[in-house]
């Protein structure tokens, strides 16, 4: 069959269509993905072009917004600081703030305005009283604006203010703290008890040599607290420098601790700096004591405890305790930490920390100036002045980045859009290809049905051909067997074959008898030399064996004669006529005839052997005077072969 005539396999067609389906699916997925990408790129480019169209308007708006924010921030702080200064120091020059930019960051200059319109630096060009007031006000503003814990500890913040103006200083502090919700502790060597301000005053009692104590309104302070109100209830010092065990009660608002110089007022500030800043030396521990302990009462009846224990590990230990003294545990965390750094949970719970690396909450006695000696950028960061302006600058920077990004989006997006459109144009014929492929699937289904029908018909034709071949073979066998002899001939052949087998067996027995006869002749030859009056042999075991063998031979010879007589009368077998179609049956009949001839030959040999045996037996008897060579009794040759009875020794005698 030529290649063009080779039938197509439906399975191969289906495999090819399946591969085509997979390829079509991949192409459709690519097309759909490209379409989505094209839509997204088109929208992105359009949005970028729209933003770029508004670029000038956005830049103008941000510039105006920044200028307005600077004016509002600076004006608010100028008004507040000027009011505080003139409240404490009437007639002083107004405070002026200048918000500029240094290296992209807001920078705050703080000064006062001279009558001639010039500017003076607060720290360098004015007295200490102005510095005290402005520094205190800046701390209040920083605590509020930095978003940290609202607690402020001032150590001799009134040191440069004239005694007659100190009451006004504390009135301003009390009013500002109340308005801003800040709890204050003011250490002062002035006797502020008689000041016209809502202060809670405690006093230092005793001397460091004999033990320093603190006298304060414990009950009145405790009565002002509700359980959940934030703030510090007390500060207890145990073996802290000159304090063996002293407690400073605290109330909301402004608390003052007064007393003579060098009696331990600032020890409270050092204790707070140790607890919240980690600034501590072993000298904080009272002489002769093993450790110093600071306890601060907080909301909910809890106590924040700090222990300094020199020559032990950990040297510093922070812990938070419930009202019953047990450690606080929340969410599987136990609030107890040792080391040299303040634990993060202390800052998180109480919010007292450095702001821009400055001590906002707890002022150092030796550094009463706050922010005025710092650089303008740090002032702005600590006070969060210009934060709004900083946010606006961030917005401007973001706008510049957005413009750059939009320009890149348009440039790269238009290239991508062109590429995608070109790619999609090459896939425009996919829908038609899908329809064609569906038609091919339908045609393949019809071909598969036709192929199945064809296979069924081919199988039927093969079965018919096989049946025809079987019928032809059966007819040939019938013709070959038609000329075979009938069943009666077959039965006669079987019977004759059985008789031939019997004769063959008889011949084998005759041969055995002949061998026994030869042995007997040997014995007769041996006995022939005996004298006539030889003594009768005794009945021995050997004689009995010979007699037994003679009887067996005689019996076998008689049976052989009987079979010989029976076979002699058999008729000759007719030779069957075989047809060429019955070659197998003819070969079997030939084999039967061959075996029958062999049986007849063995029969003749057995008959000849029997005659020879009788002749030899007659010669043996003649040589022994007609007596049995085994037992010596008279015997005839035929009796020796047919069954001679041997006499016992008594019978012979």
For each residue, the residues with C-beta under 8 A, 3 or more apart:
1: 5 6
2: 5 6
3: 6
4:
5: 1 2
6: 1 2 3
7:
8: 12 13 447
9: 12 13
10: 13 14 444 447 448 451
11: 14 15
12: 8 9 15 16
13: 8 9 10 16 17 444 447
14: 10 11 17 18 444 448
15: 11 12 18 19
16: 12 13 19 20
17: 13 14 20 21 437 440 441 444
18: 14 15 21 22
19: 15 16 22 23
20: 16 17 23 24 437 440
21: 17 18 24 25 437
22: 18 19 25 26
23: 19 20 26 27
24: 20 21 27 28 430 433 434 437
25: 21 22 28 29
26: 22 23 29 30
27: 23 24 30 31 427 430
28: 24 25 31 32 430 434
29: 25 26 32 33
30: 26 27 33 34 423 427
31: 27 28 34 35 424 427 430
32: 28 29 35 36
33: 29 30 36 37
34: 30 31 37 38 420 423 424 427
35: 31 32 38 39 424
36: 32 33 39 40
37: 33 34 40 41 416 420
38: 34 35 41 42 417 420 421 424
39: 35 36 42 43
40: 36 37 43 44
41: 37 38 44 45 413 416 417 420
42: 38 39 45 46 413 417
43: 39 40 46 47
44: 40 41 47 48 409 413
45: 41 42 48 49 409 410 413 414 417
46: 42 43 49 50
47: 43 44 50 51
48: 44 45 51 52 405 406 407 409 410 413
49: 45 46 52 53 406 410
50: 46 47 53 54
51: 47 48 54 55 402 403 406
52: 48 49 55 403 406 407 410
53: 49 50
54: 50 51 57 58
55: 51 52 58 59 399 403
56: 59 60
57: 54 60 61
58: 54 55 61 62 399
59: 55 56 62 63 396 399
60: 56 57 63 64
61: 57 58 64 65
62: 58 59 65 66 392 395 396 399
63: 59 60 66 67 396
64: 60 61 67 68
65: 61 62 68 69 392
66: 62 63 69 70 389 392 393 396
67: 63 64 70 71
68: 64 65 71 72
69: 65 66 72 73 388 389 392
70: 66 67 73 74 99 386 389
71: 67 68 74 75
72: 68 69 75 76 388
73: 69 70 76 77 99 385 386 388 389
74: 70 71 77 78 97 98 99 385
75: 71 72 78 79
76: 72 73 79 80
77: 73 74 80 81 97 141 383 385
78: 74 75 81 82 94 95 96 97
79: 75 76 82 83
80: 76 77 83 84 137 141
81: 77 78 84 85 95 97 110 134 137 138
82: 78 79 85 86 94 95
83: 79 80 86 87
84: 80 81 87 88 133 134 136 137 172 176
85: 81 82 88 89 92 94 95 130 133 134 137
86: 82 83 89 90 91 92 94
87: 83 84 90 168 171 172
88: 84 85 129 133 161 165 168 169 172
89: 85 86 92 129 130 133 165
90: 86 87
91: 86
92: 85 86 89 112 130
93: 112 113 114 115 120
94: 78 82 85 86 112 113
95: 78 81 82 85 110 111 112 113 122 134
96: 78 111 112 113 119
97: 74 77 78 81 108 109 110 111 385
98: 74 108 109 111 119
99: 70 73 74 106 107 108 109 380 385 386 389
100: 106 107 109 376
101: 104 105 106 107
102: 105 107 376 377
103: 377
104: 101 393
105: 101 102 377 380 381 390
106: 99 100 101 377 380 381 385 386 387 389 390 393
107: 99 100 101 102 375 376 377 379 380 386
108: 97 98 99 376 377 379 380 383 385 386
109: 97 98 99 100 376
110: 81 95 97 121 122 134 371 372 379
111: 95 96 97 98 119 120 121 122 125
112: 92 93 94 95 96 119 120 122 125 126 130
113: 93 94 95 96 117 118 119 120
114: 93 117 118 119 120
115: 93
116:
117: 113 114
118: 113 114
119: 96 98 111 112 113 114
120: 93 111 112 113 114 125 126
121: 110 111 124 125 126
122: 95 110 111 112 125 126 130 131 134 372
123: 126 131 369 372 373
124: 121
125: 111 112 120 121 122
126: 112 120 121 122 123 130 131
127: 130 131 160
128: 131 132 159 160 161
129: 88 89 132 133 160 161 162 165
130: 85 89 92 112 122 126 127 133 134
131: 122 123 126 127 128 134 135 160 368 369 372
132: 128 129 135 136 157 158 159 160 161 169 368
133: 84 85 88 89 129 130 136 137 161 169 172
134: 81 84 85 95 110 122 130 131 137 138 372
135: 131 132 138 139 157 368 369 370 371 372
136: 84 132 133 139 140 154 157 169 172 173 370
137: 80 81 84 85 133 134 140 141 172 176
138: 81 134 135 141 142 370 371 372 383
139: 135 136 142 143 152 154 360 363 370
140: 136 137 143 144 152 173 176 177 180 182
141: 77 80 137 138 144 145 383
142: 138 139 145 146 355 358 360 370 371 382 383
143: 139 140 146 148 149 150 151 152 180 182 360 361
144: 140 141 150 180 182
145: 141 142 383 384 385 387
146: 142 143 355 360 382 384
147:
148: 143 351 352 353 355 360 361
149: 143 350 351 352 353 361
150: 143 144 180 181 182 183 230 351
151: 143 182 183 184 185 231 232 350 352 361
152: 139 140 143 177 182 183 184 185 360 361 363
153: 184 185 186 187 268 269 272 361 362 363
154: 136 139 157 173 184 185 186 187 363
155: 187 265 266 269 363 364 365 368
156: 159 187 188 189 266 365 368
157: 132 135 136 154 186 188 363 368
158: 132 161 166 169 170 186 188 190
159: 128 132 156 368
160: 127 128 129 131 132 368
161: 88 128 129 132 133 158 165 166 169
162: 129 165 166
163: 166 190
164: 167
165: 88 89 129 161 162 168 169
166: 158 161 162 163 169 170 188 190 192 195
167: 164 170 171 192 195 196 197
168: 87 88 165 171 172
169: 88 132 133 136 158 161 165 166 172 173
170: 158 166 167 173 174 186 192 195 197 199 254 256
171: 87 167 168 174 175 195 196 197
172: 84 87 88 133 136 137 168 169 175 176
173: 136 140 154 169 170 176 177 184 186 197 254
174: 170 171 177 178 197 198 199 253 254
175: 171 172 178 179
176: 84 137 140 172 173 179 180 182
177: 140 152 173 174 180 181 182 183 184 253 254
178: 174 175 181 198 253
179: 175 176
180: 140 143 144 150 176 177
181: 150 177 178
182: 140 143 144 150 151 152 176 177
183: 150 151 152 177 231 232 250 252 253 255
184: 151 152 153 154 173 177 253 254 255
185: 151 152 153 154 250 255 256 257 268
186: 153 154 157 158 170 173 192 199 254 255 256 257
187: 153 154 155 156 256 257 265 266 268 269 365
188: 156 157 158 166 192 256 257 258
189: 156 258 259 260 261 265
190: 158 163 166 258
191: 194 258
192: 166 167 170 186 188 195 197 199 201 256 258
193: 201 258
194: 191
195: 166 167 170 171 192 199
196: 167 171
197: 167 170 171 173 174 192 254
198: 174 178 253 254
199: 170 174 186 192 195 253 254 255 256
200: 216 217 220 221 249 250 251 253 254 255 256
201: 192 193 216 217 255 256 257 258
202: 214 215 216 217 248 249 255 256 257 258
203: 214 215 216 257 258 259
204: 212 213 214 257 258 259 260 263 264 265
205: 212 213 214 215 259
206: 210 211 212 213
207: 210 211 212 242 263
208: 211 212 241 242 263 264
209:
210: 206 207
211: 206 207 208 242 243 244
212: 204 205 206 207 208 242 243 244 246 263 264 267
213: 204 205 206 243 246
214: 202 203 204 205 243 246 247 248 257
215: 202 203 205
216: 200 201 202 203 221 247 248 249
217: 200 201 202 220 221 249 251
218: 221 222 234 247 249
219: 222 223
220: 200 217 223 224 249 251
221: 200 216 217 218 224 225 233 234 249 250 251
222: 218 219 225 233 249
223: 219 220
224: 220 221 251 252
225: 221 222 229 231 233 251 252
226: 229
227: 299 300 301
228: 299 300
229: 225 226 252 299
230: 150 299
231: 151 183 225 250 252 298 299
232: 151 183 235 250 296 297 298
233: 221 222 225 249 250 296 297 298
234: 218 221 247 248 249 250 295 296 297
235: 232 247 248 250 268 271 272 294 295 296 297
236: 245 246 247 248 293 294 295 296 297
237: 240 243 245 246 247 248 267 268 271 292 293 294
238: 243 244 245 292 293 294 295
239: 243 244 245 285 286 289 290 291 292 293
240: 237 243 267 271 284 285 286 292 293 294
241: 208 264 267 270 283 284 285 286 292
242: 207 208 211 212 263 264 267 286
243: 211 212 213 214 237 238 239 240 246 264 267 286
244: 211 212 238 239 286
245: 236 237 238 239
246: 212 213 214 236 237 243
247: 214 216 218 234 235 236 237
248: 202 214 216 234 235 236 237 255 257 268
249: 200 202 216 217 218 220 221 222 233 234
250: 183 185 200 221 231 232 233 234 235 255 297
251: 200 217 220 221 224 225 255
252: 183 224 225 229 231
253: 174 177 178 183 184 198 199 200
254: 170 173 174 177 184 186 197 198 199 200
255: 183 184 185 186 199 200 201 202 248 250 251
256: 170 185 186 187 188 192 199 200 201 202
257: 185 186 187 188 201 202 203 204 214 248 265 268
258: 188 189 190 191 192 193 201 202 203 204 265
259: 189 203 204 205 263 264 265
260: 189 204 263
261: 189
262:
263: 204 207 208 212 242 259 260
264: 204 208 212 241 242 243 259 267 268
265: 155 187 189 204 257 258 259 268 269
266: 155 156 187 269 270 365
267: 212 237 240 241 242 243 264 270 271
268: 153 185 187 235 237 248 257 264 265 271 272
269: 153 155 187 265 266 272 273 362 363 364 365
270: 241 266 267 273 274 279 280 284
271: 235 237 240 267 268 274 275 284 294 306
272: 153 235 268 269 275 276 362
273: 269 270 276 277 279 280 359 362 364
274: 270 271 277 278 279 280 284 294 306 308
275: 271 272 294 296 304 306 318 342 346
276: 272 273 342 346 347 350 352 353 361 362
277: 273 274 342 354 359 362
278: 274 316 340 341 342
279: 270 273 274
280: 270 273 274 284 308 316
281: 284
282: 285 308 310
283: 241
284: 240 241 270 271 274 280 281 292 308
285: 239 240 241 282 289 290 291 292 308 310
286: 239 240 241 242 243 244 289 292
287:
288:
289: 239 285 286 292
290: 239 285 309
291: 239 285 307 308 309 310 312
292: 237 238 239 240 241 284 285 286 289 307 308
293: 236 237 238 239 240 305 306 307 308
294: 235 236 237 238 240 271 274 275 305 306 307
295: 234 235 236 238 303 304 305 306
296: 232 233 234 235 236 275 303 304 305
297: 232 233 234 235 236 250 301 302 303
298: 231 232 233 302 303 304 350
299: 227 228 229 230 231 302
300: 227 228 323
301: 227 297 322 323
302: 297 298 299 320 321 322 323 328
303: 295 296 297 298 320 321 323
304: 275 295 296 298 318 319 320 346 350
305: 293 294 295 296 317 318 319 320 321
306: 271 274 275 293 294 295 316 317 318
307: 291 292 293 294 316 317 319
308: 274 280 282 284 285 291 292 293 315 316
309: 290 291 312 314 315 316 317
310: 282 285 291 315
311:
312: 291 309 315
313: 338
314: 309 317 338 339
315: 308 309 310 312 338 340
316: 278 280 306 307 308 309 338 339 340
317: 305 306 307 309 314 336 337 338
318: 275 304 305 306 336 337 338 342 343 346
319: 304 305 307 327 335 336 337
320: 302 303 304 305 327 328 335 336 345 349
321: 302 303 305 325 326 327 328
322: 301 302 325 326 327 328
323: 300 301 302 303
324:
325: 321 322
326: 321 322
327: 319 320 321 322 334 335 336
328: 302 320 321 322 334 335
329: 332 333 334 335
330: 333 335
331:
332: 329
333: 329 330 345
334: 327 328 329
335: 319 320 327 328 329 330 345
336: 317 318 319 320 327
337: 317 318 319 343 345
338: 313 314 315 316 317 318
339: 314 316 343
340: 278 315 316
341: 278
342: 275 276 277 278 318 346 347
343: 318 337 339 346 347
344: 347 348
345: 320 333 335 337 348 349
346: 275 276 304 318 342 343 349 350 352
347: 276 342 343 344 350 351 352 353
348: 344 345 351
349: 320 345 346
350: 149 151 276 298 304 346 347
351: 148 149 150 347 348
352: 148 149 151 276 346 347 361 362
353: 148 149 276 347 361
354: 277 357 358 359 360
355: 142 146 148 358 360 382
356: 378 381 382
357: 354
358: 142 354 355 370 371 374 378 382
359: 273 277 354 362 363 364
360: 139 142 143 146 148 152 354 355 382
361: 143 148 149 151 152 153 276 352 353
362: 153 269 272 273 276 277 352 359
363: 139 152 153 154 155 157 269 359 367 368 370
364: 155 269 273 359 367
365: 155 156 187 266 269 368
366:
367: 363 364
368: 131 132 135 155 156 157 159 160 363 365
369: 123 131 135 372 373
370: 135 136 138 139 142 358 363
371: 110 135 138 142 358 374 378 379 382 383
372: 110 122 123 131 134 135 138 369
373: 123 369
374: 358 371 378 379 382
375: 107 378 379
376: 100 102 107 108 109 379 380
377: 102 103 105 106 107 108 380 381
378: 356 358 371 374 375 381 382
379: 107 108 110 371 374 375 376 382 383 385
380: 99 105 106 107 108 376 377 383 384 385 386
381: 105 106 356 377 378 384
382: 142 146 355 356 358 360 371 374 378 379
383: 77 108 138 141 142 145 371 379 380
384: 145 146 380 381 387
385: 73 74 77 97 99 106 108 145 379 380
386: 70 73 99 106 107 108 380 389 390
387: 106 145 384 390 391
388: 69 72 73 391 392
389: 66 69 70 73 99 106 386 392 393
390: 105 106 386 387 393 394
391: 387 388 394 395
392: 62 65 66 69 388 389 395 396
393: 66 104 106 389 390 396 397
394: 390 391 397 398
395: 62 391 392 398 399
396: 59 62 63 66 392 393 399 400
397: 393 394 400 401
398: 394 395 401 402
399: 55 58 59 62 395 396 402 403
400: 396 397 403 404
401: 397 398 404 405
402: 51 398 399 405 406
403: 51 52 55 399 400 406 407
404: 400 401 407 408
405: 48 401 402 408 409
406: 48 49 51 52 402 403 409 410
407: 48 52 403 404 410 411
408: 404 405 411 412
409: 44 45 48 405 406 412 413
410: 45 48 49 52 406 407 413 414
411: 407 408 414 415
412: 408 409 415 416
413: 41 42 44 45 48 409 410 416 417
414: 45 410 411 417 418
415: 411 412 418 419
416: 37 41 412 413 419 420
417: 38 41 42 45 413 414 420 421
418: 414 415 421 422
419: 415 416 422 423
420: 34 37 38 41 416 417 423 424
421: 38 417 418 424 425
422: 418 419 425 426
423: 30 34 419 420 426 427
424: 31 34 35 38 420 421 427 428
425: 421 422 428
426: 422 423
427: 27 30 31 34 423 424 430
428: 424 425
429: 432 433
430: 24 27 28 31 427 433 434
431: 434 435
432: 429 435 436
433: 24 429 430 436 437
434: 24 28 430 431 437 438
435: 431 432 438 439
436: 432 433 439 440
437: 17 20 21 24 433 434 440 441
438: 434 435 441 442
439: 435 436 442 443
440: 17 20 436 437 443 444
441: 17 437 438 444 445
442: 438 439 445 446
443: 439 440 446 447
444: 10 13 14 17 440 441 447 448
445: 441 442 448 449
446: 442 443 449 450
447: 8 10 13 443 444 450 451
448: 10 14 444 445 451 452
449: 445 446 452 453
450: 446 447 453 454
451: 10 447 448 454 455
452: 448 449 455 456
453: 449 450 456 457
454: 450 451 457 458
455: 451 452 458 459
456: 452 453 459 460
457: 453 454 460 461
458: 454 455 461 462
459: 455 456 462 463
460: 456 457 463 464
461: 457 458 464 465
462: 458 459 465 466
463: 459 460 466 467
464: 460 461 467 468
465: 461 462 468 469
466: 462 463 469 470
467: 463 464 470 471
468: 464 465 471 472
469: 465 466 472 473
470: 466 467 473 474
471: 467 468 474 475
472: 468 469 475 476
473: 469 470 476 477
474: 470 471 477 478
475: 471 472 478 479
476: 472 473 479 480 581
477: 473 474 480 481
478: 474 475 481 482
479: 475 476 482 581
480: 476 477 483 579 581 582 585
481: 477 478 484 582 585
482: 478 479
483: 480 577 578 579 582
484: 481 576 582 585
485: 488 489 490 576
486: 489 490
487: 490 491
488: 485 491 492
489: 485 486 492 493 576
490: 485 486 487 493 494
491: 487 488 494 495
492: 488 489 495 496
493: 489 490 496 497 573 589 592
494: 490 491 497 498
495: 491 492 498 499
496: 492 493 499 500 570 573 596
497: 493 494 500 501 592 595 596
498: 494 495 501 502
499: 495 496 502 503 566 567 570
500: 496 497 503 504 595 596 599 600
501: 497 498 504 505 599
502: 498 499 505 506 563
503: 499 500 506 507 563 564 567 599 600 602 603 606
504: 500 501 507 508 598 599 602
505: 501 502 508 509
506: 502 503 509 510 559 560 563 564 603 606
507: 503 504 510 511 560 599 602 603 605 606
508: 504 505 511 512 602
509: 505 506 512 513 556 559 560 606
510: 506 507 513 514 556 557 560 605 606 607 609 610
511: 507 508 514 515 605 606 609
512: 508 509 515 516 556
513: 509 510 516 517 553 556 557 560 609 610 613
514: 510 511 517 518 609 612 613
515: 511 512 518 519
516: 512 513 519 520 549 550 552 553
517: 513 514 520 521 553 612 613 616 617
518: 514 515 521 522
519: 515 516 522 523
520: 516 517 523 524 550 553 616 617 620 629
521: 517 518 524 525 616 619 620
522: 518 519 525 526
523: 519 520 526 527 546 629
524: 520 521 527 528 619 620 623 624 629
525: 521 522 528
526: 522 523 529
527: 523 524 530 534 623 624 629
528: 524 525 623 624
529: 526
530: 527 534
531: 534
532: 625
533:
534: 527 530 531
535:
536: 631 632 649 652 653
537: 540 543 630 631 632
538: 543 649
539: 543 544 631 648 649
540: 537 543 544
541: 544 545
542: 545 546
543: 537 538 539 540 546 547 630 631 646
544: 539 540 541 547 548 646
545: 541 542 548 549
546: 523 542 543 549 550 630
547: 543 544 550 551 630 631 646
548: 544 545 551 552
549: 516 545 546 552 553
550: 516 520 546 547 553 554 630 640 644
551: 547 548 554 555 643 644
552: 516 548 549 555 556
553: 513 516 517 520 549 550 556 557 641
554: 550 551 557 558 639 640 641 642 643 644
555: 551 552 558 559 642 643
556: 509 510 512 513 552 553 559 560
557: 510 513 553 554 560 561 610 613 641 642
558: 554 555 561 562 641 642 643
559: 506 509 555 556 562 563
560: 506 507 509 510 513 556 557 563 564 606 607 610
561: 557 558 564 565 610
562: 558 559 565 566
563: 502 503 506 559 560 566 567 603
564: 503 506 560 561 567 568 603 606 607 610
565: 561 562 568 569
566: 499 562 563 569 570
567: 499 503 563 564 570 600 603
568: 564 565
569: 565 566
570: 496 499 566 567
571:
572:
573: 493 496 593 596
574:
575:
576: 484 485 489 586 589
577: 483
578: 483 582 583 585 586 589
579: 480 483 582
580: 583
581: 476 479 480
582: 480 481 483 484 578 579 585 586
583: 578 580 586 587
584: 587 588
585: 480 481 484 578 582 588 589
586: 576 578 582 583 589 590
587: 583 584 590 591
588: 584 585 591 592
589: 493 576 578 585 586 592 593
590: 586 587 593 594
591: 587 588 594 595
592: 493 497 588 589 595 596
593: 573 589 590 596 597
594: 590 591 597 598
595: 497 500 591 592 598 599
596: 496 497 500 573 592 593 599 600
597: 593 594 600 601
598: 504 594 595 601 602
599: 500 501 503 504 507 595 596 602 603
600: 500 503 567 596 597 603 604
601: 597 598 604 605
602: 503 504 507 508 598 599 605 606
603: 503 506 507 563 564 567 599 600 606 607
604: 600 601 607 608
605: 507 510 511 601 602 608 609
606: 503 506 507 509 510 511 560 564 602 603 609 610
607: 510 560 564 603 604 610 611
608: 604 605 611 612
609: 510 511 513 514 605 606 612 613
610: 510 513 557 560 561 564 606 607 613 614
611: 607 608 614 615
612: 514 517 608 609 615 616
613: 513 514 517 557 609 610 616 617 641
614: 610 611 617 618 637 638 641
615: 611 612 618 619
616: 517 520 521 612 613 619 620
617: 517 520 613 614 620 621 637 640 641
618: 614 615 621 622 637
619: 521 524 615 616 622 623
620: 520 521 524 616 617 623 624 629
621: 617 618 624 626 627 635 636 637 640
622: 618 619 626
623: 524 527 528 619 620
624: 524 527 528 620 621 627 628 629
625: 532
626: 621 622 634 635 636
627: 621 624 632 633 634 635
628: 624 631 632 633 634 635 640 644 646
629: 520 523 524 527 620 624 632
630: 537 543 546 547 550 646
631: 536 537 539 543 547 628 646 647 652
632: 536 537 627 628 629 647 652
633: 627 628 646 647 651 652
634: 626 627 628
635: 621 626 627 628 639 640 644
636: 621 626 639 640
637: 614 617 618 621 640 641
638: 614 641 642
639: 554 635 636 642 643 644
640: 550 554 617 621 628 635 636 637 644
641: 553 554 557 558 613 614 617 637 638
642: 554 555 557 558 638 639
643: 551 554 555 558 639
644: 550 551 554 628 635 639 640
645:
646: 543 544 547 628 630 631 633
647: 631 632 633 651 652
648: 539 651 652
649: 536 538 539 652 653
650: 653
651: 633 647 648
652: 536 631 632 633 647 648 649
653: 536 649 650
